[in-house]
Amino acid sequence: MYINSKQRDEIERLLSNWGKYLNSIPPDSDDLKLHKWLGMNTVIVKKDNFNNKLRLVSNKLRKILDEAVL
């Protein structure tokens, strides 16, 4: 897979922001209010489930990025 430097920088930015987000979530709440990407609707999700899925996606993306050719 080929990734140019601009794409790599953007992916690194996303991974960094996701990491900051995951580290900043207060442990006292079981639920998380998320804004949908398109529109102002919100959805309540279970924090642990969401965090686990985000970590999974983040880890897969990090692996792809590490294996990619610049």
C-alpha positions as CSV (number, residue, x, y, z in Angstrom):
1,M,0.0,0.0,0.0
2,Y,1.3,3.4,-0.9
3,I,0.7,6.4,1.4
4,N,2.0,9.9,0.6
5,S,3.4,12.1,3.3
6,K,0.3,14.3,3.4
7,Q,-1.9,11.2,4.0
8,R,0.5,9.9,6.6
9,D,0.4,13.2,8.5
10,E,-3.4,13.2,8.5
11,I,-3.6,9.6,9.7
12,E,-1.0,10.4,12.4
13,R,-3.1,13.4,13.5
14,L,-6.2,11.2,13.7
15,L,-4.5,8.5,15.7
16,S,-3.1,11.1,18.1
17,N,-6.5,12.7,18.6
18,W,-8.1,9.3,19.2
19,G,-5.4,8.5,21.7
20,K,-5.9,11.8,23.5
21,Y,-9.7,11.2,23.5
22,L,-9.4,7.7,24.9
23,N,-7.1,8.8,27.7
24,S,-9.3,11.8,28.6
25,I,-12.7,10.0,29.2
26,P,-13.7,10.1,32.8
27,P,-14.0,6.6,34.3
28,D,-17.1,7.5,36.4
29,S,-19.6,7.4,33.5
30,D,-20.8,4.2,31.8
31,D,-22.6,6.0,29.0
32,L,-21.2,8.3,26.3
33,K,-23.1,10.9,24.3
34,L,-21.9,11.0,20.7
35,H,-22.8,13.5,18.0
36,K,-23.5,11.9,14.7
37,W,-21.2,13.0,11.9
38,L,-24.0,14.4,9.7
39,G,-26.6,16.5,11.6
40,M,-27.1,17.5,15.2
41,N,-28.6,14.3,16.4
42,T,-26.9,12.5,19.3
43,V,-26.8,8.9,20.4
44,I,-26.1,7.4,23.8
45,V,-23.7,4.4,23.7
46,K,-22.0,2.3,26.2
47,K,-18.6,3.8,26.8
48,D,-16.6,0.5,27.2
49,N,-18.0,-0.9,24.0
50,F,-17.3,2.3,22.0
51,N,-13.8,2.6,23.5
52,N,-12.9,-1.0,22.7
53,K,-14.1,-0.6,19.1
54,L,-12.2,2.7,18.7
55,R,-9.0,1.0,20.1
56,L,-9.5,-1.8,17.6
57,V,-9.8,0.5,14.7
58,S,-6.9,2.6,15.9
59,N,-4.7,-0.5,16.3
60,K,-5.6,-1.7,12.8
61,L,-4.9,1.7,11.3
62,R,-1.6,1.9,13.1
63,K,-0.6,-1.5,11.7
64,I,-1.5,-0.5,8.2
65,L,0.4,2.7,8.6
66,D,3.5,0.9,9.8
67,E,3.4,-1.5,6.9
68,A,2.7,1.2,4.2
69,V,5.4,2.5,1.9
70,L,5.9,6.2,1.8
